[in-house]
Amino acid sequence: MQLLESGLKVKEYELLRRNFSDTGCFGFGIQEHIDLGIKYDPSTGIYGMDFYVVLERAGYRVGRRRRCKSRVGIQHRVTKEDAMKWFQ
């Protein structure tokens, strides 16, 4: 969670509408890992990072479990607007 928090701090807590998917997930990338506060190591160099967050409501496991698998209803799924409202 701290890594996600520092990644959002690099992006200044602002994401575009296109960063959110229709299923309620969102993702973003940063250009340099040293922006997160990680010390620079010459042997590693500088690399970027991608973050991807999946939002689910409680009870979403019924669609993924092995026994008695069932469908998650449309009303229970997270939409793009729900994810954007949660992010604000």
Secondary structure, DSSP 8 states (H G I E B T S, - for coil): -HHHHHHHHHTTT---GGGB-TTS-EEEEES-GGGGT----TTT----EEEEE----TTGGGGT-SSS-----GGGS--HHHHHHHH-
